Amino acid sequence: MTWAIGERLGAALLGAALLGAAARPAGAAAAPAGAAAIRVRHAWIRVLPGDLPAAAYARLENRGDESAALVGALSGRYRRIMLHESLTSGGMSTMRRVSQLTIPAHGRAALSPGGYHLMLMGATRPVKPGDRISITLLFAGGSTETVTFLAMPANASAGP
């Protein structure tokens, strides 16, 4: 009985996959690249004192033939993570929330001080320099990549 259910489920999944492939018109672009094509390097967190929000930075390299888009992040160590961009205009610095960061095909994008970054809010327990924090990056299309970020002191200007 269990085998029959598994066989029917497998057939249903295969049928759905084939139907999905057939539904895409000939010559249509493939879905954007996801986590499988992305290499994350130099991942680090600037830790601020007390309950102040922290920021996470990294270099994202897309080895795929299609662009990829970072759309969010999750971690058990922070209650909320948002993708932000820092901007400077007329000597004034501001931050704004953005919906995604595009990593071009065979290109790079950076989460860096003064630019795009992950804003980490509501640490579930104190984070101190030297801690290693797992953060799951969320990409358009539903793919994910869990990355270990190294916590660095507030005066750090670059990570590992």
N, C-alpha and C positions, 0 to 999 in steps of 0.2 A: 504494500500500500504506500509506504513512504517513497519507494522508488518511483512509483507511478506519478505521485505528486511532483517529485523532483523532475521527472521527465517532462511533464506537462508545463511546469514552470520554465524549464530550460527552453522548450519549444516556443513558449510564449515570448520569452526574452529575445530569442533568435529572430522570431517573426517581427517583433517590434524594431529590432536593429535593422533588419532588411527593409522593412517598410520605411523607416527613417532615411536610409540610404537612397531608396528609390524615390522618395519625396523630394530630394534635392535635385534641381534641374541640372542637366549636363552643363559643365563649364562653370557652375556656381562655385564661389570661393569656399574653401574649407573653413571650418570653425576656427576662431583665433586660437593661437597657441596658448597653452596653460602652463601649469607648474612644471610639467615634465621637461619643458624646453628652457626653463629659467634656472640660472645658477646664481645663488645668493652668496656674496662675499663681504667680508669686513663688517659683519653685523654687530652693532653695539648700541648700548643705551646710555644716555647721559642722565645720571641720577641726580635729582635735586633734593635739598633737605626737606625733612618733614613730610607733609602730605601734598606737597606741590606735584603737579603732573610731571612726568618724565617724557623724554622723546627718544624714539628708536630710529636708527639710521642703518643703511646698508647700501651696497652696490648690487644692482640687478642686471644680469647679463642674459639676453635672450639668444639662445643658440638655434631657435626654430626659424622656419620659413614664413611664419605668420606673426603679426604683432600679438602681444599679450597685454592684459590690463589687470593691474593690482587694484582690487576694489574694497579691500578691508583686511582686518586681522582680528584674531582672538587669542586669548591667553588666560590660563587659570590664575595667573598672578595679578591680573588687572581686570577691574570690573567693566571698563570701557576703553576701546581703542578706536581712534578716528584717524583718517588720512587727512593731513593738513598741508597747506603750502604757505610758507613765509614770503612776504612781499615787502619791498622797501620802495617808497615813493615820496619824493620831496623831503627826505630825511626822516620820514616816519615809517616804522616797521609795524606791519600788521600780519595777522594769520587768518586764513580762511579755510573752511572745510571744503574738500574736493571729493567728487564721487569716484574718481579713478586716476591712476597713474599709468600711462601707456608706455610699454617697453617695445620699441620697434623691432621688427624682424632683424636678426643678426646685429642688434644694437644694444645699447645700455641705457639705463635710467638710474638715477641716484636718489636715495633718501639721505639727505645731508643737511647739516646746520645751515640755516639761511635759505633753505629750499623746501622741497617736499620732505615730510617726515611722518612717522606714526606718533600721535599724541597718546600717551599712556596715562590713564586716569584711574584713581581709586585702587591703589595697590592693596591686595588682599592681606599682605603682611609686608613689613619693611624690606626694601631692596637696598643692598649696599654694594659698593664697588667690589668687583671680583665675583659676584653672583652670576650664575648662568641661567638665563630665563628663556623658556621655550615659548615661541610665538608662532602661531599658525597663520601664514599669509593666505588670503583668499583671492582667487583670480576669477575673472569673468568666465562663465561657462561652468563654474562649480568646482574646478580643480583647486587643490590646496597643497601647501608645502610648509612643513614644520621646521623652523630654523632656531638654532640656539644663539641668543644674543648675549654678549658679555657686558655686564654693567660696569660703567666707568664713572669716575668722579665728575662733579659738576664743572670743573675747570678743564676737562678733556676737550680737545678740539678735533680729534680724530680717533677712530677706534683701532682695533687690532689689524 
